Amino acid sequence: MPKRVASQVASKVAPPVTAESPTPTGETRTALVRRARRIDRVLGETYPDARCELDFDDPFELLVVTVLSAQTTDKRVNAVRPTLFAAYPDATAMASADRERLETIIGPLGFFRAKTDSLLKLSQALVERHGGEVPPRLKDLVELPGVGRKTANVVLGNAYGVNEGVTVDTHVTRLTGLLGLSRGTDAVKIEEELMQLYPKEDWGILSHLLISHGRQVCIARRPRCGDCVLAQLCPSSLI
């Protein structure tokens, strides 16, 4: 593993937490953990069908559509997916794709030139390093071009059922701040804090629950606090 990547991976290991460790809201560590678990239970009951909203049939498809989802919506990515994978069903096919044709297919998603570069480099790396297969390990995924922890966590959790971390997107960043579960906007730090609050078996579903709530109720520009099932657990609802 390259030195830079190795240091990045090492930095993702959350430091030990004690009962005296400071919390985002000033409440005791025990109280924060209890409140966090209650939030998880309430969201689980409210959104029993929460899941990854990107369509995929295999790990390669999920990896590709996750990369494509940057700066666009899951709905738009799902719309181009059938055409994309009919033309390039696997990493081998995509690695040798005609650039102009690939750009045309993903054009509706925006930033198509940069995304075409990403898909070509990613597919070529999969072929060269992993025989065209998507590796089921975090350390291998984050070494691929254009793949960070967020994308790796999406693939591992949804394609392989492996919980190595928590996916932190804009919804998760915003909601965990409002709920007092994390501090700041740094995705790595937020992930570390969430991993300390929740058992490992809950890491995969947690982001889906928060994303569902962020899209349906805790909407960025017009939050519906009056309809929020978390009102009694959210310090921001009292402001």
CYANA upper distance limits for C-alpha pairs under 8 A (distance plus 0.5 A):
  1 MET  CA      5 VAL  CA      7.12
  1 MET  CA      6 ALA  CA      6.47
  1 MET  CA    143 GLU  CA      8.42
  2 PRO  CA      6 ALA  CA      6.57
  3 LYS  CA      7 SER  CA      6.71
  4 ARG  CA      8 GLN  CA      6.84
  5 VAL  CA      9 VAL  CA      6.70
  5 VAL  CA    142 VAL  CA      8.47
  5 VAL  CA    143 GLU  CA      7.56
  6 ALA  CA     10 ALA  CA      6.65
  7 SER  CA     11 SER  CA      6.61
  8 GLN  CA     12 LYS  CA      7.15
  9 VAL  CA     13 VAL  CA      7.91
  9 VAL  CA    139 LYS  CA      7.80
 12 LYS  CA    188 VAL  CA      7.27
 12 LYS  CA    192 GLU  CA      7.52
 13 VAL  CA    192 GLU  CA      7.80
 14 ALA  CA    192 GLU  CA      5.63
 14 ALA  CA    193 GLU  CA      8.06
 14 ALA  CA    195 MET  CA      8.10
 14 ALA  CA    196 GLN  CA      7.87
 17 VAL  CA     21 SER  CA      6.48
 17 VAL  CA    196 GLN  CA      7.84
 18 THR  CA     29 ARG  CA      8.19
 19 ALA  CA     28 THR  CA      7.77
 19 ALA  CA     29 ARG  CA      5.85
 19 ALA  CA     30 THR  CA      7.25
 20 GLU  CA     28 THR  CA      8.02
 20 GLU  CA     29 ARG  CA      7.37
 21 SER  CA     29 ARG  CA      7.23
 22 PRO  CA     26 GLY  CA      7.22
 22 PRO  CA     28 THR  CA      8.23
 22 PRO  CA     29 ARG  CA      7.77
 23 THR  CA     27 GLU  CA      6.83
 23 THR  CA     28 THR  CA      7.43
 23 THR  CA     29 ARG  CA      6.84
 23 THR  CA     32 LEU  CA      7.87
 24 PRO  CA    180 GLY  CA      6.20
 24 PRO  CA    181 LEU  CA      6.96
 24 PRO  CA    182 SER  CA      6.30
 24 PRO  CA    183 ARG  CA      6.13
 25 THR  CA    180 GLY  CA      6.22
 25 THR  CA    181 LEU  CA      8.42
 27 GLU  CA     31 ALA  CA      6.76
 27 GLU  CA     32 LEU  CA      6.81
 28 THR  CA     32 LEU  CA      6.70
 29 ARG  CA     33 VAL  CA      6.71
 30 THR  CA     34 ARG  CA      6.74
 31 ALA  CA     35 ARG  CA      6.62
 32 LEU  CA     36 ALA  CA      6.49
 32 LEU  CA    181 LEU  CA      8.08
 32 LEU  CA    197 LEU  CA      8.41
 33 VAL  CA     37 ARG  CA      6.67
 33 VAL  CA    197 LEU  CA      5.98
 33 VAL  CA    198 TYR  CA      8.14
 34 ARG  CA     38 ARG  CA      6.76
 35 ARG  CA     39 ILE  CA      6.70
 35 ARG  CA    233 LEU  CA      7.29
 36 ALA  CA     40 ASP  CA      6.84
 36 ALA  CA    181 LEU  CA      7.52
 36 ALA  CA    197 LEU  CA      7.24
 36 ALA  CA    198 TYR  CA      8.06
 37 ARG  CA     41 ARG  CA      6.78
 37 ARG  CA    197 LEU  CA      8.28
 37 ARG  CA    198 TYR  CA      7.46
 38 ARG  CA     42 VAL  CA      6.63
 39 ILE  CA     43 LEU  CA      6.61
 39 ILE  CA    230 LEU  CA      7.27
 39 ILE  CA    233 LEU  CA      7.52
 40 ASP  CA     44 GLY  CA      6.52
 40 ASP  CA    206 LEU  CA      7.58
 40 ASP  CA    209 LEU  CA      8.31
 41 ARG  CA     45 GLU  CA      6.78
 42 VAL  CA     46 THR  CA      6.64
 42 VAL  CA    229 VAL  CA      7.77
 42 VAL  CA    230 LEU  CA      7.93
 43 LEU  CA     47 TYR  CA      6.35
 43 LEU  CA    209 LEU  CA      6.48
 43 LEU  CA    210 LEU  CA      8.12
 43 LEU  CA    213 HIS  CA      8.10
 43 LEU  CA    229 VAL  CA      8.45
 44 GLY  CA     48 PRO  CA      5.97
 44 GLY  CA    209 LEU  CA      7.21
 47 TYR  CA    209 LEU  CA      7.07
 47 TYR  CA    212 SER  CA      7.68
 47 TYR  CA    213 HIS  CA      8.50
 50 ALA  CA    205 ILE  CA      8.15
 50 ALA  CA    208 HIS  CA      6.09
 50 ALA  CA    209 LEU  CA      6.33
 50 ALA  CA    212 SER  CA      7.07
 51 ARG  CA    205 ILE  CA      7.80
 51 ARG  CA    208 HIS  CA      6.04
 51 ARG  CA    209 LEU  CA      8.35
 52 CYS  CA    158 ASN  CA      7.57
 52 CYS  CA    208 HIS  CA      7.01
 53 GLU  CA     74 ASP  CA      7.02
 54 LEU  CA     62 LEU  CA      7.91
 54 LEU  CA     65 VAL  CA      7.49
 54 LEU  CA     66 THR  CA      7.98
 54 LEU  CA     74 ASP  CA      6.15
 54 LEU  CA     75 LYS  CA      8.16
 54 LEU  CA     77 VAL  CA      7.94
 54 LEU  CA     78 ASN  CA      6.80
 55 ASP  CA     62 LEU  CA      7.89
 55 ASP  CA     65 VAL  CA      8.48
 55 ASP  CA     78 ASN  CA      6.43
 55 ASP  CA     81 ARG  CA      8.35
 56 PHE  CA     61 GLU  CA      5.86
 56 PHE  CA     62 LEU  CA      5.78
 56 PHE  CA     65 VAL  CA      8.30
 57 ASP  CA     61 GLU  CA      6.86
 57 ASP  CA     62 LEU  CA      7.96
 58 ASP  CA     62 LEU  CA      6.92
 58 ASP  CA    159 ALA  CA      7.20
 59 PRO  CA     63 LEU  CA      6.58
 59 PRO  CA    134 VAL  CA      6.73
 59 PRO  CA    155 VAL  CA      7.06
 59 PRO  CA    159 ALA  CA      5.79
 59 PRO  CA    160 TYR  CA      8.13
 60 PHE  CA     64 VAL  CA      6.73
 60 PHE  CA     90 ASP  CA      7.30
 60 PHE  CA     91 ALA  CA      7.65
 60 PHE  CA    133 GLU  CA      7.75
 60 PHE  CA    134 VAL  CA      6.43
 61 GLU  CA     65 VAL  CA      6.59
 61 GLU  CA     85 PHE  CA      8.15
 61 GLU  CA     90 ASP  CA      8.41
 62 LEU  CA     66 THR  CA      6.42
 62 LEU  CA    155 VAL  CA      6.79
 62 LEU  CA    159 ALA  CA      7.70
 63 LEU  CA     67 VAL  CA      6.86
 63 LEU  CA    134 VAL  CA      8.46
 63 LEU  CA    151 THR  CA      7.69
 63 LEU  CA    152 ALA  CA      8.50
 63 LEU  CA    155 VAL  CA      6.54
 64 VAL  CA     68 LEU  CA      6.76
 64 VAL  CA    119 LEU  CA      7.52
 65 VAL  CA     69 SER  CA      6.51
 65 VAL  CA     77 VAL  CA      7.02
 65 VAL  CA     78 ASN  CA      8.39
 65 VAL  CA     81 ARG  CA      7.98
 66 THR  CA     70 ALA  CA      7.82
 66 THR  CA    151 THR  CA      6.83
 66 THR  CA    154 VAL  CA      8.15
 67 VAL  CA    115 LYS  CA      8.32
 67 VAL  CA    118 SER  CA      8.50
 67 VAL  CA    119 LEU  CA      8.44
 67 VAL  CA    146 GLY  CA      8.15
 67 VAL  CA    147 VAL  CA      8.12
 67 VAL  CA    151 THR  CA      7.57
 68 LEU  CA     72 THR  CA      8.33
 68 LEU  CA     77 VAL  CA      7.28
 68 LEU  CA    109 LEU  CA      8.05
 68 LEU  CA    115 LYS  CA      7.15
 69 SER  CA     73 THR  CA      6.63
 69 SER  CA     74 ASP  CA      6.53
 69 SER  CA     77 VAL  CA      6.72
 71 GLN  CA    110 GLY  CA      8.20
 72 THR  CA     76 ARG  CA      7.52
 72 THR  CA     77 VAL  CA      8.10
 72 THR  CA    109 LEU  CA      6.66
 72 THR  CA    110 GLY  CA      7.89
 73 THR  CA     77 VAL  CA      7.01
 74 ASP  CA     78 ASN  CA      6.57
 75 LYS  CA     79 ALA  CA      6.78
 76 ARG  CA     80 VAL  CA      7.22
 76 ARG  CA    108 PRO  CA      8.16
 76 ARG  CA    109 LEU  CA      7.10
 77 VAL  CA     81 ARG  CA      6.65
 77 VAL  CA    109 LEU  CA      7.37
 78 ASN  CA     82 PRO  CA      8.17
 80 VAL  CA     84 LEU  CA      6.64
 80 VAL  CA    105 ILE  CA      7.39
 80 VAL  CA    106 ILE  CA      7.13
 81 ARG  CA     85 PHE  CA      6.65
 82 PRO  CA     86 ALA  CA      6.49
 83 THR  CA     87 ALA  CA      6.85
 83 THR  CA    105 ILE  CA      7.60
 84 LEU  CA     88 TYR  CA      6.58
 84 LEU  CA     89 PRO  CA      8.28
 84 LEU  CA    102 LEU  CA      8.27
 84 LEU  CA    105 ILE  CA      6.84
 84 LEU  CA    106 ILE  CA      8.05
 85 PHE  CA     89 PRO  CA      4.98
 85 PHE  CA     90 ASP  CA      8.02
 88 TYR  CA     93 ALA  CA      5.59
 88 TYR  CA     94 MET  CA      5.58
 88 TYR  CA     97 ALA  CA      7.92
 89 PRO  CA     93 ALA  CA      7.03
 89 PRO  CA     94 MET  CA      7.92
 90 ASP  CA     94 MET  CA      6.79
 90 ASP  CA    132 GLY  CA      7.94
 91 ALA  CA     95 ALA  CA      6.32
 91 ALA  CA    123 SER  CA      5.33
 91 ALA  CA    124 GLN  CA      7.70
 91 ALA  CA    126 LEU  CA      7.12
 91 ALA  CA    127 VAL  CA      6.96
 91 ALA  CA    132 GLY  CA      5.76
 91 ALA  CA    133 GLU  CA      7.89
 92 THR  CA     96 SER  CA      7.35
 92 THR  CA    123 SER  CA      7.38
 92 THR  CA    124 GLN  CA      7.94
 92 THR  CA    127 VAL  CA      6.68
 92 THR  CA    132 GLY  CA      6.53
 93 ALA  CA     97 ALA  CA      6.80
 94 MET  CA    119 LEU  CA      8.00
 94 MET  CA    120 LEU  CA      7.04
 94 MET  CA    123 SER  CA      6.55
 94 MET  CA    124 GLN  CA      8.45
 95 ALA  CA    119 LEU  CA      8.31
 95 ALA  CA    120 LEU  CA      5.77
 95 ALA  CA    121 LYS  CA      7.84
 95 ALA  CA    122 LEU  CA      8.36
 95 ALA  CA    123 SER  CA      5.28
 95 ALA  CA    124 GLN  CA      5.29
 95 ALA  CA    127 VAL  CA      8.08
 96 SER  CA    120 LEU  CA      8.08
 96 SER  CA    124 GLN  CA      8.45
 97 ALA  CA    101 ARG  CA      8.15
 97 ALA  CA    102 LEU  CA      7.23
 97 ALA  CA    120 LEU  CA      7.93
 98 ASP  CA    102 LEU  CA      6.69
 99 ARG  CA    103 GLU  CA      6.56
 99 ARG  CA    116 THR  CA      7.53
100 GLU  CA    104 THR  CA      6.73
101 ARG  CA    105 ILE  CA      6.89
102 LEU  CA    106 ILE  CA      6.89
102 LEU  CA    116 THR  CA      7.11
103 GLU  CA    107 GLY  CA      6.01
103 GLU  CA    112 PHE  CA      6.20
103 GLU  CA    113 ARG  CA      6.87
103 GLU  CA    116 THR  CA      6.52
106 ILE  CA    110 GLY  CA      8.14
106 ILE  CA    112 PHE  CA      6.53
106 ILE  CA    116 THR  CA      8.40
107 GLY  CA    111 PHE  CA      8.09
107 GLY  CA    112 PHE  CA      5.63
108 PRO  CA    112 PHE  CA      8.32
111 PHE  CA    115 LYS  CA      6.64
112 PHE  CA    116 THR  CA      6.32
113 ARG  CA    117 ASP  CA      6.85
114 ALA  CA    118 SER  CA      6.78
115 LYS  CA    119 LEU  CA      6.66
116 THR  CA    120 LEU  CA      6.66
117 ASP  CA    121 LYS  CA      6.65
118 SER  CA    122 LEU  CA      6.40
118 SER  CA    145 PRO  CA      7.56
118 SER  CA    146 GLY  CA      6.85
119 LEU  CA    123 SER  CA      6.44
120 LEU  CA    124 GLN  CA      6.57
121 LYS  CA    125 ALA  CA      6.61
121 LYS  CA    145 PRO  CA      6.88
122 LEU  CA    126 LEU  CA      6.77
122 LEU  CA    144 LEU  CA      6.81
122 LEU  CA    145 PRO  CA      5.87
122 LEU  CA    146 GLY  CA      7.61
123 SER  CA    127 VAL  CA      6.79
123 SER  CA    132 GLY  CA      7.89
124 GLN  CA    128 GLU  CA      6.59
125 ALA  CA    129 ARG  CA      6.22
125 ALA  CA    130 HIS  CA      8.12
125 ALA  CA    144 LEU  CA      7.08
125 ALA  CA    145 PRO  CA      7.89
126 LEU  CA    130 HIS  CA      5.62
126 LEU  CA    131 GLY  CA      6.84
126 LEU  CA    132 GLY  CA      5.27
126 LEU  CA    133 GLU  CA      6.72
126 LEU  CA    134 VAL  CA      7.18
126 LEU  CA    144 LEU  CA      8.13
127 VAL  CA    131 GLY  CA      5.13
127 VAL  CA    132 GLY  CA      4.43
127 VAL  CA    133 GLU  CA      7.72
128 GLU  CA    132 GLY  CA      7.79
130 HIS  CA    134 VAL  CA      7.53
130 HIS  CA    135 PRO  CA      7.43
134 VAL  CA    141 LEU  CA      8.24
135 PRO  CA    140 ASP  CA      6.77
135 PRO  CA    141 LEU  CA      6.84
136 PRO  CA    140 ASP  CA      8.22
136 PRO  CA    141 LEU  CA      8.06
136 PRO  CA    156 LEU  CA      6.86
136 PRO  CA    160 TYR  CA      7.31
137 ARG  CA    141 LEU  CA      6.79
137 ARG  CA    156 LEU  CA      7.97
138 LEU  CA    142 VAL  CA      6.71
138 LEU  CA    149 ARG  CA      8.23
138 LEU  CA    152 ALA  CA      6.70
138 LEU  CA    153 ASN  CA      8.05
138 LEU  CA    156 LEU  CA      8.01
138 LEU  CA    164 GLU  CA      7.61
139 LYS  CA    143 GLU  CA      7.12
140 ASP  CA    144 LEU  CA      7.49
141 LEU  CA    147 VAL  CA      7.06
141 LEU  CA    148 GLY  CA      8.26
141 LEU  CA    152 ALA  CA      6.34
142 VAL  CA    147 VAL  CA      5.72
142 VAL  CA    148 GLY  CA      5.67
142 VAL  CA    149 ARG  CA      6.84
142 VAL  CA    152 ALA  CA      6.99
143 GLU  CA    147 VAL  CA      7.59
147 VAL  CA    151 THR  CA      6.35
147 VAL  CA    152 ALA  CA      7.04
148 GLY  CA    152 ALA  CA      6.62
149 ARG  CA    153 ASN  CA      6.35
149 ARG  CA    167 THR  CA      8.11
150 LYS  CA    154 VAL  CA      6.85
150 LYS  CA    166 VAL  CA      8.23
150 LYS  CA    167 THR  CA      5.57
150 LYS  CA    168 VAL  CA      6.65
150 LYS  CA    169 ASP  CA      7.90
151 THR  CA    155 VAL  CA      6.85
151 THR  CA    167 THR  CA      8.17
152 ALA  CA    156 LEU  CA      6.56
153 ASN  CA    157 GLY  CA      6.30
153 ASN  CA    163 ASN  CA      7.83
153 ASN  CA    164 GLU  CA      7.17
153 ASN  CA    165 GLY  CA      6.53
153 ASN  CA    166 VAL  CA      6.99
153 ASN  CA    167 THR  CA      6.09
153 ASN  CA    204 GLY  CA      8.48
154 VAL  CA    158 ASN  CA      6.41
154 VAL  CA    159 ALA  CA      8.34
154 VAL  CA    167 THR  CA      6.81
155 VAL  CA    159 ALA  CA      5.80
155 VAL  CA    160 TYR  CA      7.47
156 LEU  CA    160 TYR  CA      5.51
156 LEU  CA    161 GLY  CA      6.59
156 LEU  CA    162 VAL  CA      5.60
156 LEU  CA    163 ASN  CA      7.18
156 LEU  CA    164 GLU  CA      7.93
157 GLY  CA    161 GLY  CA      5.07
157 GLY  CA    162 VAL  CA      5.29
157 GLY  CA    163 ASN  CA      5.88
157 GLY  CA    164 GLU  CA      8.22
157 GLY  CA    204 GLY  CA      5.91
158 ASN  CA    162 VAL  CA      8.19
158 ASN  CA    204 GLY  CA      8.17
161 GLY  CA    204 GLY  CA      8.48
162 VAL  CA    204 GLY  CA      8.33
163 ASN  CA    200 LYS  CA      7.05
163 ASN  CA    201 GLU  CA      7.29
163 ASN  CA    203 TRP  CA      6.58
163 ASN  CA    204 GLY  CA      6.15
164 GLU  CA    200 LYS  CA      8.32
164 GLU  CA    203 TRP  CA      8.35
165 GLY  CA    191 GLU  CA      7.54
165 GLY  CA    195 MET  CA      7.37
165 GLY  CA    200 LYS  CA      8.42
165 GLY  CA    203 TRP  CA      6.69
165 GLY  CA    204 GLY  CA      7.92
166 VAL  CA    191 GLU  CA      6.20
166 VAL  CA    194 LEU  CA      7.75
166 VAL  CA    195 MET  CA      7.45
166 VAL  CA    203 TRP  CA      5.69
166 VAL  CA    204 GLY  CA      6.72
166 VAL  CA    206 LEU  CA      7.84
166 VAL  CA    207 SER  CA      7.18
167 THR  CA    172 VAL  CA      8.47
167 THR  CA    191 GLU  CA      7.85
167 THR  CA    204 GLY  CA      8.02
167 THR  CA    207 SER  CA      6.37
168 VAL  CA    172 VAL  CA      5.90
168 VAL  CA    173 THR  CA      6.77
168 VAL  CA    187 ALA  CA      6.41
168 VAL  CA    190 ILE  CA      7.89
168 VAL  CA    191 GLU  CA      6.99
168 VAL  CA    207 SER  CA      7.41
169 ASP  CA    173 THR  CA      6.58
169 ASP  CA    187 ALA  CA      8.14
170 THR  CA    174 ARG  CA      6.61
171 HIS  CA    175 LEU  CA      6.50
171 HIS  CA    210 LEU  CA      7.42
171 HIS  CA    211 ILE  CA      5.99
171 HIS  CA    214 GLY  CA      6.29
171 HIS  CA    215 ARG  CA      8.40
172 VAL  CA    176 THR  CA      6.34
172 VAL  CA    207 SER  CA      6.88
172 VAL  CA    210 LEU  CA      6.42
172 VAL  CA    211 ILE  CA      6.84
172 VAL  CA    214 GLY  CA      8.43
173 THR  CA    177 GLY  CA      6.83
173 THR  CA    185 THR  CA      6.69
173 THR  CA    187 ALA  CA      7.51
173 THR  CA    190 ILE  CA      7.67
174 ARG  CA    178 LEU  CA      6.84
174 ARG  CA    185 THR  CA      8.42
175 LEU  CA    179 LEU  CA      6.43
175 LEU  CA    210 LEU  CA      7.44
175 LEU  CA    214 GLY  CA      7.43
175 LEU  CA    218 CYS  CA      8.10
176 THR  CA    180 GLY  CA      6.47
176 THR  CA    181 LEU  CA      5.46
176 THR  CA    182 SER  CA      6.03
176 THR  CA    190 ILE  CA      8.45
177 GLY  CA    181 LEU  CA      6.64
177 GLY  CA    182 SER  CA      5.87
177 GLY  CA    183 ARG  CA      6.45
177 GLY  CA    184 GLY  CA      7.52
177 GLY  CA    185 THR  CA      8.43
178 LEU  CA    234 CYS  CA      7.58
178 LEU  CA    235 PRO  CA      7.67
178 LEU  CA    236 SER  CA      6.05
179 LEU  CA    233 LEU  CA      8.01
179 LEU  CA    234 CYS  CA      5.39
179 LEU  CA    235 PRO  CA      6.62
179 LEU  CA    236 SER  CA      7.06
180 GLY  CA    234 CYS  CA      7.78
180 GLY  CA    235 PRO  CA      7.20
180 GLY  CA    236 SER  CA      8.44
181 LEU  CA    193 GLU  CA      7.96
181 LEU  CA    194 LEU  CA      7.67
182 SER  CA    190 ILE  CA      6.13
182 SER  CA    193 GLU  CA      6.64
182 SER  CA    194 LEU  CA      7.80
183 ARG  CA    190 ILE  CA      7.50
184 GLY  CA    190 ILE  CA      8.09
185 THR  CA    190 ILE  CA      7.72
186 ASP  CA    190 ILE  CA      6.70
187 ALA  CA    191 GLU  CA      6.56
188 VAL  CA    192 GLU  CA      6.78
189 LYS  CA    193 GLU  CA      6.75
190 ILE  CA    194 LEU  CA      6.71
191 GLU  CA    195 MET  CA      6.59
192 GLU  CA    196 GLN  CA      6.91
193 GLU  CA    197 LEU  CA      7.01
194 LEU  CA    198 TYR  CA      6.72
195 MET  CA    199 PRO  CA      7.70
195 MET  CA    200 LYS  CA      7.66
195 MET  CA    203 TRP  CA      7.57
198 TYR  CA    202 ASP  CA      6.88
198 TYR  CA    203 TRP  CA      7.38
199 PRO  CA    203 TRP  CA      7.47
202 ASP  CA    206 LEU  CA      6.50
203 TRP  CA    207 SER  CA      7.90
204 GLY  CA    208 HIS  CA      8.16
205 ILE  CA    209 LEU  CA      6.84
206 LEU  CA    210 LEU  CA      6.82
207 SER  CA    211 ILE  CA      6.45
208 HIS  CA    212 SER  CA      6.55
209 LEU  CA    213 HIS  CA      6.77
210 LEU  CA    214 GLY  CA      6.51
211 ILE  CA    215 ARG  CA      6.64
212 SER  CA    216 GLN  CA      6.61
213 HIS  CA    217 VAL  CA      5.93
213 HIS  CA    218 CYS  CA      6.44
214 GLY  CA    218 CYS  CA      5.00
214 GLY  CA    219 ILE  CA      5.83
214 GLY  CA    220 ALA  CA      7.98
215 ARG  CA    219 ILE  CA      6.20
217 VAL  CA    223 PRO  CA      6.61
217 VAL  CA    224 ARG  CA      5.87
217 VAL  CA    225 CYS  CA      7.98
217 VAL  CA    227 ASP  CA      7.74
217 VAL  CA    228 CYS  CA      6.97
218 CYS  CA    222 ARG  CA      8.05
218 CYS  CA    223 PRO  CA      5.01
218 CYS  CA    224 ARG  CA      6.47
218 CYS  CA    225 CYS  CA      7.56
218 CYS  CA    228 CYS  CA      8.00
219 ILE  CA    223 PRO  CA      4.99
219 ILE  CA    224 ARG  CA      7.58
224 ARG  CA    228 CYS  CA      6.87
225 CYS  CA    231 ALA  CA      7.10
225 CYS  CA    237 SER  CA      7.03
226 GLY  CA    231 ALA  CA      8.19
230 LEU  CA    234 CYS  CA      6.39
231 ALA  CA    237 SER  CA      6.24
232 GLN  CA    237 SER  CA      8.21
234 CYS  CA    238 LEU  CA      8.00
235 PRO  CA    239 ILE  CA      7.79
